[in-house]
Amino acid sequence: MFMERLISTIKSGTQIGEDWQDGNDDVWSIALSPSGKTIASGSRNGNIRLWDVGTRKVIATWLGHSGVGEVCALSWSGNGERVASGEFMDAIARIWDVNSGKNILTIKTSHGMVYSPDSSKLATGGDIANLKIWDAKTGELLKTFDNDKLVWKLAWTSEAYLCHSHHVYGISLSQNNRFLATVSYDALCLWNLDTYLSIRPSLQHENILYSPALSPDGKVLVIGCDNGDVYTWDIHATLQKAGLEDLFPILDVNLMVVHRVAGPHNNDIHYHGNLHAMFH
């Protein structure tokens, strides 16, 4: 098993040390423990390994999945005492006790999963067209959200709301690296990079969203849509309501932007104007 470029410096993005290796099995998922001292990795053959970050060695191997498909989802509980894992083929989520290495709970569901911030719930999705919330201790199904699309990626906010429940199709970073915009099938989410938490509320849309692009001052977001239109979102109002105006970059120049409002059969540029004239 090779853990290629697993650890890198944040500033330069360069790899620290050599690749981590334990056998020849492929790595399909990884998750860093809340303490930052241990990494869980899921393999093609259904095994789960725990790695000590300091020594870069395997300290435990858990066997329990069928091995028919890859372990493609891993999530640590907030206290670091449990790990949830999901295999692509067996459609079972397994909860592991980190200290004993035992599989203490199994949930018949799909493979995508993530613990809630307080570790009391587990959200699952995957190759089934719904999203389910479970009691993480008992395995009791608490709620099902019907959905007509596959659920592959999941994330909770600090208030225990889920943000993306679909593929993430694009990201856009503010010029000062303080906040991030991400888009998926039908939602735009904003993220505070000082806290790494979602900025509520997320912005919903009825169509698939692509290619987000923040304006230089971060106050407007332009998004492409599956219906052929291009939309502008007032990010300034969202951050202002959340009390996070300090996240905006400070610009000294009067920037020009282009604003397009067009349908799928119209490629013309309709408006050239000043940013402040357009959106203030």
VEXDREN-2710 file (C-alpha; in Angstrom, 1 decimal):
% VEXDREN-2710
k/r/px/py/pz
1/MET/0.0/0.0/0.0
2/PHE/1.4/3.3/-1.0
3/MET/0.4/6.6/0.6
4/GLU/1.8/8.9/-2.1
5/ARG/2.3/12.5/-1.2
6/LEU/0.3/12.0/1.9
7/ILE/1.8/14.7/4.0
8/SER/2.8/18.1/2.4
9/THR/3.6/21.5/3.7
10/ILE/0.6/23.9/3.6
11/LYS/2.6/26.9/2.2
12/SER/4.6/25.2/-0.5
13/GLY/2.6/22.1/-1.2
14/THR/5.8/20.0/-1.3
15/GLN/5.8/16.5/0.0
16/ILE/7.4/15.8/3.4
17/GLY/9.5/12.7/3.5
18/GLU/9.1/9.5/1.4
19/ASP/5.9/7.7/0.4
20/TRP/4.2/5.6/3.1
21/GLN/4.1/2.0/2.2
22/ASP/2.6/-1.2/3.6
23/GLY/2.2/-3.9/1.0
24/ASN/1.0/-3.3/-2.6
25/ASP/-2.7/-2.6/-2.1
26/ASP/-4.2/0.6/-3.5
27/VAL/-5.5/3.4/-1.2
28/TRP/-9.0/4.5/-2.0
29/SER/-9.8/6.7/1.0
30/ILE/-8.0/8.5/3.9
31/ALA/-9.2/10.4/7.0
32/LEU/-7.1/12.3/9.5
33/SER/-8.1/11.8/13.2
34/PRO/-9.3/14.9/15.2
35/SER/-6.0/14.9/17.1
36/GLY/-3.9/14.9/13.9
37/LYS/-1.8/12.0/15.2
38/THR/-3.4/9.1/13.3
39/ILE/-4.6/8.6/9.7
40/ALA/-7.1/5.9/8.7
41/SER/-6.8/4.6/5.1
42/GLY/-9.2/2.3/3.2
43/SER/-7.9/-0.1/0.6
44/ARG/-9.1/-1.9/-2.5
45/ASN/-9.3/-5.3/-0.8
46/GLY/-11.6/-4.1/2.0
47/ASN/-9.0/-3.6/4.7
48/ILE/-8.6/-0.5/6.9
49/ARG/-5.2/0.6/8.2
50/LEU/-4.4/3.1/10.9
51/TRP/-1.1/5.0/10.5
52/ASP/0.9/6.8/13.1
53/VAL/1.6/10.3/11.6
54/GLY/4.9/10.6/13.7
55/THR/6.4/7.3/12.7
56/ARG/4.6/6.9/9.3
57/LYS/4.0/3.2/10.2
58/VAL/0.9/1.1/10.3
59/ILE/-0.2/0.6/13.9
60/ALA/-3.4/-1.4/13.2
61/THR/-5.2/-3.3/10.4
62/TRP/-9.0/-3.9/10.6
63/LEU/-10.6/-6.7/8.6
64/GLY/-14.4/-6.8/8.2
65/HIS/-15.6/-5.6/4.9
66/SER/-16.3/-8.2/2.2
67/GLY/-13.3/-7.3/0.0
68/VAL/-15.4/-7.3/-3.1
69/GLY/-15.2/-3.6/-3.4
70/GLU/-13.0/-0.7/-2.3
71/VAL/-13.3/1.0/1.1
72/CYS/-14.1/4.4/-0.4
73/ALA/-15.5/6.3/2.7
74/LEU/-14.0/7.0/6.1
75/SER/-15.1/9.3/8.9
76/TRP/-13.8/9.9/12.4
77/SER/-16.1/10.7/15.3
78/GLY/-15.4/14.1/16.8
79/ASN/-13.8/12.5/20.0
80/GLY/-11.5/10.3/17.9
81/GLU/-12.9/7.1/19.6
82/ARG/-14.7/5.7/16.5
83/VAL/-14.3/5.4/12.8
84/ALA/-17.1/4.8/10.3
85/SER/-16.2/3.0/7.0
86/GLY/-18.1/2.2/3.9
87/GLU/-17.3/-0.3/1.1
88/PHE/-18.5/0.3/-2.4
89/MET/-20.0/-3.1/-3.0
90/ASP/-21.3/-4.5/0.3
91/ALA/-23.6/-1.6/1.1
92/ILE/-22.8/-1.7/4.8
93/ALA/-21.5/1.0/7.0
94/ARG/-19.3/-0.3/9.8
95/ILE/-18.5/1.5/13.0
96/TRP/-15.1/0.7/14.6
97/ASP/-13.9/1.2/18.1
98/VAL/-10.4/2.7/17.7
99/ASN/-9.0/1.3/21.0
100/SER/-10.1/-2.3/20.5
101/GLY/-10.1/-2.4/16.7
102/LYS/-13.5/-4.2/16.9
103/ASN/-16.4/-3.6/14.5
104/ILE/-19.1/-2.6/17.1
105/LEU/-21.9/-1.6/14.8
106/THR/-23.1/-2.3/11.3
107/ILE/-25.7/-0.3/9.3
108/LYS/-27.3/-1.6/6.1
109/THR/-26.9/1.5/3.9
110/SER/-24.7/2.8/1.1
111/HIS/-21.0/3.7/1.3
112/GLY/-20.8/7.5/1.6
113/MET/-20.9/8.7/5.2
114/VAL/-19.9/11.4/7.7
115/TYR/-20.2/11.9/11.4
116/SER/-22.1/15.0/12.7
117/PRO/-19.9/17.5/14.7
118/ASP/-21.1/16.1/18.1
119/SER/-20.7/12.5/16.9
120/SER/-24.3/11.6/17.8
121/LYS/-25.4/11.1/14.2
122/LEU/-24.1/9.6/11.0
123/ALA/-25.2/10.8/7.5
124/THR/-25.0/8.3/4.7
125/GLY/-25.5/8.4/1.0
126/GLY/-23.7/6.9/-2.1
127/ASP/-25.1/4.9/-5.0
128/ILE/-28.7/5.2/-3.7
129/ALA/-30.9/8.1/-4.4
130/ASN/-31.5/9.3/-0.8
131/LEU/-29.8/10.7/2.2
132/LYS/-30.2/9.0/5.6
133/ILE/-29.5/10.2/9.1
134/TRP/-28.7/7.5/11.7
135/ASP/-28.2/7.4/15.5
136/ALA/-24.4/6.8/15.5
137/LYS/-24.5/4.7/18.8
138/THR/-27.5/2.5/18.1
139/GLY/-27.8/2.4/14.3
140/GLU/-31.4/3.5/14.5
141/LEU/-32.6/5.3/11.3
142/LEU/-33.7/8.8/12.3
143/LYS/-34.6/10.4/9.0
144/THR/-34.6/9.8/5.3
145/PHE/-34.4/12.6/2.7
146/ASP/-35.7/11.5/-0.7
147/ASN/-33.6/12.5/-3.6
148/ASP/-33.6/11.8/-7.3
149/LYS/-29.8/12.0/-7.7
150/LEU/-26.9/9.9/-6.3
151/VAL/-25.4/11.2/-3.0
152/TRP/-21.6/11.0/-3.1
153/LYS/-20.2/13.8/-0.9
154/LEU/-21.5/14.9/2.5
155/ALA/-20.5/17.6/4.9
156/TRP/-22.0/18.9/8.1
157/THR/-21.8/22.5/9.3
158/SER/-21.1/23.3/13.0
159/GLU/-24.9/23.7/13.5
160/ALA/-25.3/20.1/12.3
161/TYR/-26.8/21.0/8.9
162/LEU/-25.6/19.2/5.8
163/CYS/-24.2/21.4/3.1
164/HIS/-23.4/19.4/-0.1
165/SER/-25.1/16.1/-0.7
166/HIS/-23.9/15.7/-4.3
167/HIS/-20.8/15.9/-6.4
168/VAL/-18.9/19.2/-6.0
169/TYR/-18.5/20.5/-9.5
170/GLY/-16.5/23.7/-8.9
171/ILE/-14.7/25.9/-6.4
172/SER/-13.7/29.6/-6.3
173/LEU/-11.3/31.1/-3.7
174/SER/-11.4/34.7/-2.7
175/GLN/-8.3/36.7/-3.6
176/ASN/-7.3/37.1/0.1
177/ASN/-7.7/33.3/0.8
178/ARG/-10.3/34.0/3.5
179/PHE/-13.4/32.3/2.1
180/LEU/-14.3/29.7/-0.5
181/ALA/-17.4/29.1/-2.8
182/THR/-18.3/25.6/-3.8
183/VAL/-21.1/24.4/-6.1
184/SER/-22.8/21.1/-6.7
185/TYR/-26.0/19.7/-8.3
186/ASP/-28.3/22.2/-6.8
187/ALA/-26.6/24.3/-4.1
188/LEU/-23.9/26.9/-3.6
189/CYS/-22.0/26.8/-0.3
190/LEU/-19.7/29.4/1.2
191/TRP/-16.9/28.4/3.6
192/ASN/-15.1/30.5/6.1
193/LEU/-11.4/29.5/5.8
194/ASP/-10.5/31.0/9.1
195/THR/-12.7/28.5/10.9
196/TYR/-13.2/25.9/8.1
197/LEU/-17.0/26.0/8.7
198/SER/-19.8/26.6/6.3
199/ILE/-21.4/30.0/6.2
200/ARG/-25.2/29.6/6.5
201/PRO/-27.4/29.6/4.7
202/SER/-26.4/27.6/1.6
203/LEU/-28.0/28.9/-1.6
204/GLN/-30.3/26.5/-3.4
205/HIS/-31.0/26.2/-7.1
206/GLU/-33.2/23.8/-9.1
207/ASN/-30.5/23.0/-11.7
208/ILE/-26.9/21.7/-11.7
209/LEU/-24.3/24.5/-11.1
210/TYR/-20.8/24.7/-12.6
211/SER/-17.8/26.9/-12.7
212/PRO/-18.1/29.5/-9.9
213/ALA/-16.0/32.6/-10.2
214/LEU/-15.8/35.3/-7.5
215/SER/-15.3/38.9/-8.4
216/PRO/-12.0/40.5/-7.4
217/ASP/-13.6/42.1/-4.3
218/GLY/-15.4/38.9/-3.4
219/LYS/-18.8/40.5/-3.3
220/VAL/-20.3/38.9/-6.4
221/LEU/-20.2/35.3/-7.6
222/VAL/-20.9/34.3/-11.2
223/ILE/-22.0/30.7/-11.8
224/GLY/-22.7/28.7/-14.9
225/CYS/-25.8/26.5/-14.9
226/ASP/-26.9/23.3/-16.6
227/ASN/-29.8/25.1/-18.2
228/GLY/-27.4/27.3/-20.3
229/ASP/-27.8/30.5/-18.2
230/VAL/-25.2/32.4/-16.2
231/TYR/-26.2/33.7/-12.8
232/THR/-24.8/36.4/-10.4
233/TRP/-25.2/36.0/-6.7
234/ASP/-24.9/38.7/-4.1
235/ILE/-22.3/37.3/-1.8
236/HIS/-21.9/40.6/0.0
237/ALA/-25.5/40.3/1.4
238/THR/-24.9/36.8/2.6
239/LEU/-21.6/37.6/4.4
240/GLN/-23.1/40.8/5.8
241/LYS/-26.0/39.0/7.3
242/ALA/-23.6/36.5/8.9
243/GLY/-21.5/39.3/10.3
244/LEU/-18.5/38.3/8.2
245/GLU/-17.8/41.4/6.2
246/ASP/-14.2/41.3/7.4
247/LEU/-13.6/38.3/5.1
248/PHE/-13.8/40.5/2.0
249/PRO/-10.5/41.5/0.2
250/ILE/-9.5/45.2/0.3
251/LEU/-9.0/46.6/-3.2
252/ASP/-7.5/49.9/-4.1
253/VAL/-8.5/50.0/-7.8
254/ASN/-11.8/50.6/-9.5
255/LEU/-12.3/47.4/-11.3
256/MET/-14.4/46.8/-14.4
257/VAL/-16.5/43.6/-14.8
258/VAL/-18.7/42.0/-17.4
259/HIS/-22.2/41.0/-16.6
260/ARG/-24.0/38.4/-18.9
261/VAL/-27.6/37.5/-18.7
262/ALA/-28.2/35.0/-21.5
263/GLY/-30.1/31.9/-22.3
264/PRO/-28.7/28.7/-23.9
265/HIS/-29.0/30.0/-27.4
266/ASN/-27.6/33.5/-26.8
267/ASN/-23.8/34.0/-26.5
268/ASP/-23.8/37.8/-26.5
269/ILE/-22.4/40.0/-23.8
270/HIS/-25.2/42.3/-22.7
271/TYR/-23.6/44.6/-20.2
272/HIS/-20.2/46.2/-19.5
273/GLY/-20.1/48.3/-16.4
274/ASN/-18.6/49.4/-13.1
275/LEU/-18.8/46.9/-10.3
276/HIS/-20.3/49.4/-7.9
277/ALA/-22.7/50.7/-10.4
278/MET/-24.0/47.2/-11.1
279/PHE/-24.3/45.7/-7.6
280/HIS/-24.7/48.6/-5.2
END
